[in-house]
Each structure stands twice: as C-alpha cells, then as structure tokens.
C-alpha cells in the first residue's frame, strides 16, 4: 500500500446494547472522517439499519458480504450475521455478548489476512462475552493470542502515554505478577512502540513504584527494593532512559509526567485513574506489542446512557485518528529501517 492511499479501518461493533453502534454512527456522520479512511464495520446491514433508524441518522451504509468487496468513500458493513437481533439498550445479555465476539473474530481474521489495515474496537462487556470457546478478560489478551504477540495496554493521548506492567489482574495479586522478566518485557515493548509507532528515537520513560512511597526502604513492602529498582538499573545500564520507581501519589499532581515520553504504572488503577482524569474523552487504548495496529476508545459500554443519543464519540473518533497515525508511522519506520542511509524529508 502506498502511504498516500486511504487506510482501511476495520471496526468491531462491541456490545450492541451499549453505546458502540451510536459512537460509530456519530463518528462517520462527520464526512471529514470518511475522507481520511475507508471504514469496514463487522456486524450486519439489518442491525446497523436498526441503529440508524433509532438515532434518526442520515448516514448511508454500503452492505457487503466480504471486506474484499469494500467501496472507498462509503461506510461499509460486512454481514457477519444475517438474522435480526433483539436490542435492549442497557441490558447485559449473553446472547448480545456472542454477537460482539462474532464481530471481533471476523474483524481480527480480516486484520490477519491483510484485508483491513487497522482494527478499532467498540466497547465490549467483559462478563457477557465469556464462554467455553472465548475465555479472555478483554480485547488485549484475545488479540495477543490471535496475533501471536506479547501485548501491552498503552493508554495514549496528545500529551500523555501510560503503559501497565499488570492490567486485568486482581489488586491482591498484582505485586506477585511483577517479576524481572515481566518488567523487562513490558519496558522493551514500550520502547519499541515509542520508536516505531510514535517516532521518538530516544524515549524517556518513568516507572511508578509498586508500593506507596516506593516502599519507604522496606517499611511498606520490599518489592520495589528487591525487584523493581535492580531491574530498572539493568535496563538503564543498557543505555535506555528509564527512571524510577517514582512514588505514584504525587507524580501526576506535580506534573512530573510532562517530562517523560511515557509512564509505566505497576497496576491497572494506578495508571488509568490519572490518565482518565487528565485525558478522558480524548484518550485512546492502544494495544502495543503486536505486528498489527489496534485501538479503542478509553471508556466502556456506558449502559446507563445507551440508546438515549447522549454518547460522546470523541474518544472513538480519536481512536480512529490514532490508528491511522500509528499505521503511517510504522510505514515510515519500516521504510527507513530498511534504508538507513535515506533521511526523511523535513
């Protein structure tokens, strides 16, 4: 694909009883977004027509049976299923969860086969998607297996990037999961992502402590002294700009985060609470560590407002823009990595 051609954006619809279809429709009602990419929604024409009618949208869908038949300049819908689906806004329904998985699996297969360039996923309900055939805590773990990668949840916005050592792990178990091997793996993933996906040649990274006040020299736990600090020293000795562990309680409030290209938090809420406080609505969940590009909005199904026409599409729209930018950055990175003597024009 030539860089100037439109990026083909595959979209999984997520939980149909949530706000996923609404934010997809609102995003592509803006014709400027359609000028930047070719969307391919994995759902069904009948289902998307229901949402169009419900939200009184003027959007036009182009129904196809395979992404091979997509049309540029149109909002394509691949018919993953053809039967009518009963939509009950705001209701957690295992049957609806299975439609979310059908959409995700079809979109992922298209991504693997090169029929779409990037994948943007609308929010799912992590409970109602579970079955004997699908047993993953969320998109990130599923895509890691499907795409044979070591994924990392990387929350990104214009001025803030936050990665996680542990993500969907119970808090009582988080510290036990943090090993030297895991720390090295996650930091290596972040460094690679910053270089190839964001164009930062010498990234500067901060790592947040596991315990309050980095353990206070063992008074509040010894994991920072025994595991995190020595591992960070090893990584620094290899020439990487990695600093910490920093006490998390004052790190964001003091704006220390602005001095780094990325921050790595030890566990889910330690990183996502400040990220969503600072960047909510414009943040994007990016799955780093894969050979394909996947992004999603920084929020969930929002059952409480589903069907009311109140959902804000800002984060989903930003997820599309971010996926396109990362895809093009990778084209540049791969091109100049193969041709190291050629310089990118300024």
Residue, then its C-alpha position, 0 to 999 in steps of 0.5 A: x500500500x502506498x502511504x498516500x492511499x486511504x487506510x482501511x479501518x476495520x471496526x468491531x461493533x462491541x456490545x450492541x446494547x451499549x453505546x458502540x453502534x451510536x459512537x460509530x454512527x456519530x463518528x462517520x456522520x462527520x464526512x471529514x472522517x470518511x475522507x481520511x479512511x475507508x471504514x469496514x464495520x463487522x456486524x450486519x446491514x439489518x442491525x446497523x439499519x436498526x441503529x440508524x433508524x433509532x438515532x434518526x441518522x442520515x448516514x448511508x451504509x454500503x452492505x457487503x458480504x466480504x471486506x474484499x468487496x469494500x467501496x472507498x468513500x462509503x461506510x461499509x458493513x460486512x454481514x457477519x450475521x444475517x438474522x435480526x437481533x433483539x436490542x435492549x439498550x442497557x441490558x447485559x445479555x449473553x446472547x448480545x455478548x456472542x454477537x460482539x465476539x462474532x464481530x471481533x473474530x471476523x474483524x481480527x481474521x480480516x486484520x490477519x489476512x491483510x484485508x483491513x489495515x487497522x482494527x478499532x474496537x467498540x466497547x465490549x462487556x467483559x462478563x457477557x462475552x465469556x464462554x467455553x470457546x472465548x475465555x479472555x478478560x478483554x480485547x488485549x489478551x484475545x488479540x495477543x493470542x490471535x496475533x501471536x504477540x506479547x501485548x501491552x495496554x498503552x493508554x495514549x493521548x496528545x500529551x500523555x502515554x501510560x503503559x501497565x506492567x499488570x492490567x486485568x489482574x486482581x489488586x491482591x495479586x498484582x505485586x506477585x505478577x511483577x517479576x524481572x522478566x515481566x518488567x523487562x518485557x513490558x519496558x522493551x515493548x514500550x520502547x519499541x512502540x515509542x520508536x516505531x509507532x510514535x517516532x521518538x528515537x530516544x524515549x524517556x520513560x518513568x516507572x511508578x513504584x509498586x508500593x506507596x512511597x516506593x516502599x519507604x526502604x522496606x517499611x511498606x513492602x520490599x518489592x520495589x527494593x528487591x525487584x523493581x529498582x535492580x531491574x530498572x538499573x539493568x535496563x538503564x545500564x543498557x543505555x535506555x532512559x528509564x527512571x524510577x520507581x517514582x512514588x505514584x501519589x504525587x507524580x501526576x499532581x506535580x506534573x512530573x509526567x510532562x517530562x517523560x515520553x511515557x509512564x509505566x504504572x505497576x497496576x491497572x488503577x494506578x495508571x488509568x485513574x490519572x490518565x482518565x482524569x487528565x485525558x478522558x474523552x480524548x484518550x485512546x487504548x492502544x494495544x502495543x506489542x503486536x505486528x498489527x495496529x489496534x485501538x479503542x476508545x478509553x471508556x466502556x459500554x456506558x449502559x446507563x446512557x445507551x440508546x438515549x443519543x447522549x454518547x460522546x464519540x470523541x474518544x472513538x473518533x480519536x481512536x480512529x485518528x490514532x490508528x491511522x497515525x500509528x499505521x503511517x508511522x510504522x510505514x515510515x519506520x519500516x521504510x527507513x529501517x530498511x534504508x538507513x542511509x535515506x533521511x526523511x524529508x523535513 
